[in-house]
Amino acid sequence: MARTISEIKKEITDRFMSDRNIQRKYGFLESATFEETFSKVSIESIMFFCVAACVWTLEVLFDYHKAEITTIIDELKPHSLRWYVSKAKNFMLGKMLVEDTDYYDVAGMTDEQIESLKIIKYAAAVEVSGVVYLKIATTKNDTPAQISSIELDAFTAYIKEVKDAGVVVEVVNEPAEYFRLKMTIYYNPMILDGTGQSFQATFPVRETINAFIANLPFNGEYRNVALVDALQQTEGVVIPELHLAETSLDGKIWEAVEAKTTPHSGYYKVYADNHLDITFIPYETISR
């Protein structure tokens, strides 16, 4: 970024005043400043101003040149997956892009107005066999959810407009993928009863599982061991034994989770209470 003329002139005059040969010839002290020694209309001051102005002009020209080259490079190079995620979240429903660009004119709009039009709250991009799959979701009741078909049409048109030429982008706008499990919980009878209910009328185990699934990062990896770790921190749970975890796209065809998995839609949901098949057994210490 170009310095100001004053900044450039000060650097020149500081060097000038610190030169011992110049101090001796002019007869000023080492501690003297340029402003104290020379008037604004002195030949030295005018000369240094002219030099500073020339240097400033050159630096401004270099700034313009750098910006122009950066723009050219940005227009030529393919964009990263992170760029597609950023563009997805910047989509504004019901607003036109500036002609021949990939951005909006938001002049005169408040931050609240801008955010109200940005309906994509979650996004992730993955590339498989040369195709960029752009997973998206909005927010309903503080949880990820599909956007409507009309909103999807608008978003798809937007992506076609901003994407790189030749890149195939498939928009994934799906409901939460189904999740269910079967497990045994060995519990502390002083904290929980045989149904998993605490004496404060809560269900800590089910709440932990639901919260764990709901709070996974969008398109984040689910791990069986991480769920078990979360349950081990739950009050009243002594031993959580996971027998089976399964996921499903439609709630009909289920696939067992082998250690880890990532949701096709970007997020999971426990749709029904019976999808958490939990057997509660009181924990007893065995003496031998």
C-alpha positions as CSV (number, residue, x, y, z in Angstrom):
1,M,0.0,0.0,0.0
2,A,1.4,3.4,-1.0
3,R,2.7,5.6,1.8
4,T,1.6,9.2,2.0
5,I,3.7,12.0,0.7
6,S,4.3,13.2,4.2
7,E,5.5,9.8,5.4
8,I,7.9,9.5,2.5
9,K,9.2,13.1,3.0
10,K,9.7,12.4,6.7
11,E,11.8,9.3,6.0
12,I,13.9,11.4,3.6
13,T,14.4,14.3,6.0
14,D,15.2,11.9,8.9
15,R,18.0,10.4,6.9
16,F,19.1,13.8,5.9
17,M,19.2,15.2,9.4
18,S,21.1,12.1,10.8
19,D,24.0,12.4,8.3
20,R,27.0,13.7,10.3
21,N,28.6,15.3,7.2
22,I,25.4,17.4,6.6
23,Q,25.2,18.2,10.3
24,R,28.8,19.6,10.2
25,K,28.3,21.6,7.0
26,Y,24.9,23.1,8.1
27,G,26.1,23.5,11.6
28,F,23.0,22.1,13.4
29,L,22.9,19.8,16.4
30,E,22.4,16.0,16.1
31,S,19.1,16.4,18.1
32,A,17.7,19.0,15.7
33,T,14.6,18.2,13.6
34,F,14.1,19.2,9.9
35,E,11.1,21.3,10.7
36,E,13.0,23.3,13.4
37,T,16.0,23.9,11.1
38,F,14.4,24.6,7.7
39,S,11.3,26.5,6.7
40,K,8.6,25.1,4.5
41,V,9.6,27.3,1.7
42,S,13.3,26.5,1.9
43,I,15.0,25.0,-1.2
44,E,15.7,21.8,0.8
45,S,12.1,21.4,1.9
46,I,10.7,22.1,-1.6
47,M,13.2,19.7,-3.1
48,F,12.4,16.9,-0.7
49,F,8.7,17.4,-1.2
50,C,9.1,17.0,-5.0
51,V,11.1,13.8,-4.5
52,A,8.5,12.5,-2.1
53,A,5.7,13.3,-4.5
54,C,7.5,11.4,-7.3
55,V,8.0,8.4,-5.0
56,W,4.4,8.5,-3.9
57,T,3.2,8.5,-7.5
58,L,5.4,5.5,-8.3
59,E,4.1,3.6,-5.3
60,V,0.5,4.3,-6.3
61,L,1.1,3.1,-9.8
62,F,2.6,-0.1,-8.4
63,D,-0.5,-0.6,-6.2
64,Y,-2.7,-0.3,-9.2
65,H,-0.5,-2.7,-11.2
66,K,-0.6,-5.2,-8.3
67,A,-4.4,-5.0,-8.0
68,E,-4.8,-5.5,-11.8
69,I,-2.5,-8.5,-11.9
70,T,-4.2,-10.0,-8.9
71,T,-7.6,-9.7,-10.5
72,I,-6.3,-11.3,-13.7
73,I,-4.8,-14.2,-11.8
74,D,-8.0,-14.7,-9.8
75,E,-10.0,-14.7,-13.0
76,L,-7.8,-17.3,-14.6
77,K,-7.1,-19.9,-11.9
78,P,-9.7,-22.5,-10.9
79,H,-11.3,-21.9,-7.5
80,S,-10.8,-24.1,-4.4
81,L,-13.5,-26.1,-2.7
82,R,-13.4,-23.5,0.1
83,W,-14.2,-20.8,-2.5
84,Y,-17.4,-22.7,-3.4
85,V,-18.4,-23.0,0.2
86,S,-17.9,-19.2,0.7
87,K,-19.9,-18.5,-2.5
88,A,-22.7,-20.7,-1.3
89,K,-23.0,-18.9,2.0
90,N,-22.9,-15.5,0.2
91,F,-25.9,-16.4,-1.9
92,M,-28.7,-13.8,-1.5
93,L,-32.2,-14.9,-2.2
94,G,-34.1,-12.5,-4.5
95,K,-31.1,-10.3,-5.5
96,M,-29.3,-10.1,-8.8
97,L,-25.6,-10.3,-9.2
98,V,-23.7,-7.3,-10.7
99,E,-23.6,-8.0,-14.4
100,D,-20.7,-10.1,-15.5
101,T,-19.5,-10.6,-11.9
102,D,-19.8,-13.1,-9.1
103,Y,-20.8,-10.6,-6.4
104,Y,-23.8,-8.4,-5.4
105,D,-24.2,-4.7,-5.1
106,V,-25.0,-4.2,-1.4
107,A,-24.5,-0.4,-1.3
108,G,-27.1,1.2,1.0
109,M,-28.1,-2.1,2.7
110,T,-27.6,-2.7,6.4
111,D,-25.8,-5.7,7.8
112,E,-29.2,-7.0,9.0
113,Q,-30.8,-6.7,5.6
114,I,-27.8,-8.5,3.9
115,E,-27.9,-11.4,6.4
116,S,-31.7,-11.8,6.1
117,L,-31.2,-12.6,2.4
118,K,-28.4,-15.1,3.0
119,I,-30.4,-18.3,3.5
120,I,-27.5,-20.8,3.2
121,K,-26.3,-21.3,6.7
122,Y,-24.3,-24.5,6.2
123,A,-22.2,-25.6,3.2
124,A,-19.5,-28.1,2.4
125,A,-17.9,-29.0,-0.9
126,V,-16.3,-32.3,-1.8
127,E,-14.9,-33.5,-5.1
128,V,-15.5,-37.0,-6.3
129,S,-14.4,-38.2,-9.8
130,G,-14.1,-34.7,-11.1
131,V,-17.6,-33.5,-9.8
132,V,-17.9,-30.9,-7.1
133,Y,-20.7,-31.9,-4.8
134,L,-21.9,-28.8,-2.9
135,K,-23.9,-29.8,0.2
136,I,-26.1,-27.0,1.6
137,A,-28.7,-26.4,4.3
138,T,-30.5,-23.6,5.9
139,T,-31.6,-23.3,9.6
140,K,-35.0,-24.1,11.1
141,N,-35.6,-24.3,14.8
142,D,-31.8,-23.9,15.3
143,T,-31.0,-27.1,13.3
144,P,-29.9,-27.7,9.7
145,A,-32.8,-28.2,7.2
146,Q,-33.5,-28.3,3.5
147,I,-34.2,-25.1,1.5
148,S,-37.5,-25.1,-0.5
149,S,-37.7,-26.1,-4.1
150,I,-38.1,-22.5,-5.2
151,E,-35.1,-21.4,-3.2
152,L,-33.2,-24.3,-4.6
153,D,-34.0,-23.2,-8.2
154,A,-32.7,-19.7,-7.4
155,F,-29.5,-21.1,-5.7
156,T,-28.8,-23.5,-8.6
157,A,-29.0,-20.7,-11.1
158,Y,-26.7,-18.6,-8.9
159,I,-24.1,-21.4,-8.8
160,K,-24.2,-21.9,-12.5
161,E,-23.5,-18.2,-12.9
162,V,-20.5,-18.0,-10.5
163,K,-18.8,-21.4,-10.9
164,D,-15.7,-21.9,-13.0
165,A,-16.3,-22.8,-16.7
166,G,-16.1,-26.5,-17.3
167,V,-16.5,-27.4,-13.6
168,V,-19.4,-29.8,-12.9
169,V,-21.2,-28.8,-9.7
170,E,-24.0,-30.9,-8.2
171,V,-26.0,-29.2,-5.5
172,V,-27.0,-31.6,-2.6
173,N,-30.0,-30.3,-0.8
174,E,-31.3,-33.3,1.2
175,P,-33.0,-33.8,4.5
176,A,-31.0,-35.0,7.5
177,E,-29.7,-38.6,7.1
178,Y,-31.3,-41.1,9.5
179,F,-29.3,-42.4,12.5
180,R,-30.0,-45.2,14.9
181,L,-28.1,-47.3,17.3
182,K,-28.3,-50.3,19.6
183,M,-26.3,-50.3,22.9
184,T,-26.2,-51.3,26.5
185,I,-25.7,-48.9,29.3
186,Y,-24.3,-50.1,32.7
187,Y,-25.6,-47.4,35.0
188,N,-25.2,-46.2,38.6
189,P,-28.5,-47.0,40.4
190,M,-27.9,-44.0,42.7
191,I,-28.2,-41.7,39.6
192,L,-30.4,-43.4,37.1
193,D,-33.3,-45.9,37.0
194,G,-33.9,-48.9,34.7
195,T,-35.3,-46.7,32.0
196,G,-32.4,-44.3,32.0
197,Q,-34.3,-41.6,33.8
198,S,-32.5,-39.5,36.4
199,F,-34.1,-38.6,39.8
200,Q,-34.4,-35.1,38.3
201,A,-36.8,-36.5,35.7
202,T,-34.3,-36.1,32.8
203,F,-32.9,-38.7,30.4
204,P,-29.2,-38.0,30.3
205,V,-28.1,-40.8,28.0
206,R,-30.7,-40.0,25.3
207,E,-29.9,-36.3,25.7
208,T,-26.2,-36.9,25.3
209,I,-26.7,-38.9,22.1
210,N,-29.1,-36.5,20.6
211,A,-26.9,-33.5,21.4
212,F,-23.8,-35.4,20.0
213,I,-25.5,-36.1,16.7
214,A,-27.0,-32.6,16.4
215,N,-23.7,-30.8,17.2
216,L,-21.6,-32.7,14.7
217,P,-19.9,-30.2,12.3
218,F,-21.8,-29.9,9.0
219,N,-20.5,-32.7,6.8
220,G,-18.4,-33.7,9.7
221,E,-17.2,-37.2,10.4
222,Y,-19.2,-39.3,12.9
223,R,-17.1,-41.8,14.9
224,N,-18.3,-44.6,17.1
225,V,-15.5,-44.1,19.6
226,A,-16.3,-40.3,19.9
227,L,-19.9,-41.1,20.8
228,V,-18.8,-43.6,23.4
229,D,-16.4,-41.0,24.9
230,A,-19.2,-38.5,25.2
231,L,-21.4,-41.1,27.0
232,Q,-18.6,-41.9,29.4
233,Q,-18.7,-38.3,30.5
234,T,-22.5,-38.5,31.2
235,E,-23.5,-38.5,34.8
236,G,-24.8,-41.9,35.9
237,V,-23.2,-43.9,33.1
238,V,-20.5,-46.4,34.2
239,I,-20.0,-48.4,31.0
240,P,-21.5,-47.5,27.6
241,E,-21.3,-50.5,25.3
242,L,-22.1,-49.8,21.6
243,H,-23.4,-52.8,19.7
244,L,-24.4,-51.3,16.4
245,A,-24.8,-47.8,14.8
246,E,-26.5,-47.5,11.5
247,T,-27.4,-44.7,9.0
248,S,-30.0,-44.5,6.2
249,L,-30.8,-42.1,3.4
250,D,-34.5,-42.9,3.5
251,G,-35.2,-44.7,6.8
252,K,-35.7,-48.0,4.9
253,I,-32.3,-49.3,3.8
254,W,-29.8,-49.1,6.6
255,E,-26.0,-49.4,6.5
256,A,-23.9,-50.3,9.5
257,V,-21.2,-47.8,10.6
258,E,-17.8,-49.3,10.6
259,A,-15.9,-47.1,13.0
260,K,-16.7,-43.8,11.1
261,T,-18.9,-42.3,8.4
262,T,-19.9,-39.0,6.8
263,P,-23.5,-38.0,6.0
264,H,-24.5,-37.7,2.4
265,S,-26.7,-34.7,3.1
266,G,-24.2,-33.1,5.5
267,Y,-26.0,-33.9,8.7
268,Y,-27.7,-36.6,10.8
269,K,-30.8,-36.8,12.8
270,V,-32.4,-39.2,15.3
271,Y,-35.9,-39.2,13.8
272,A,-37.7,-41.5,16.4
273,D,-37.3,-42.5,20.0
274,N,-37.2,-46.2,19.0
275,H,-34.1,-45.5,16.9
276,L,-32.2,-45.4,20.1
277,D,-32.5,-49.0,21.3
278,I,-30.9,-48.9,24.7
279,T,-30.8,-51.5,27.3
280,F,-30.1,-50.3,30.9
281,I,-28.4,-52.6,33.3
282,P,-27.4,-51.6,36.9
283,Y,-23.7,-51.7,37.4
284,E,-22.5,-54.0,40.2
285,T,-19.0,-54.5,41.4
286,I,-18.0,-58.2,41.3
287,S,-15.7,-59.3,44.1
288,R,-13.5,-62.4,43.6
